[in-house]
Amino acid sequence: MSNKAGGRRSTTTNSDLTNHSMVSEVPPERPSVRQWNKRWFVLVDRCLFYYKDEKEESVLGSVPLLSFRVAAVQPSDNISRKHTFKPRVGL
């Protein structure tokens, strides 16, 4: 799932990042370290790319969401966080 070869972020505007990005914490890659690391996530089409922070241009990895449909969170979901989406199985 990870793109360790790295890559460059495509040119985006601030409005693009506002509409398709979020910050989250992910568990460490090594099980011996018990610390969470913040990462910057950008959702493009059906692929979630993650970076060290919002200024970083090199991709740390990606998570393809090919078998998922990505939808906006609805008020009925009772989730108030910014930049939230929900993946659903099926195209």
HELIX and SHEET records of a PDB file:
HELIX    1   1 ASN A   14  HIS A   20  1                                   7    
HELIX    2   2 PRO A   75  ASP A   77  5                                   3    
SHEET    1   A 4 SER A  21  VAL A  26  0                                        
SHEET    2   A 4 ASN A  37  VAL A  44 -1                                        
SHEET    3   A 4 CYS A  47  TYR A  51 -1                                        
SHEET    4   A 4 GLY A  61  PRO A  64 -1                                        
SHEET    1   B 2 PHE A  68  ALA A  72  0                                        
SHEET    2   B 2 PHE A  85  VAL A  89 -1                                        
END                                                                             
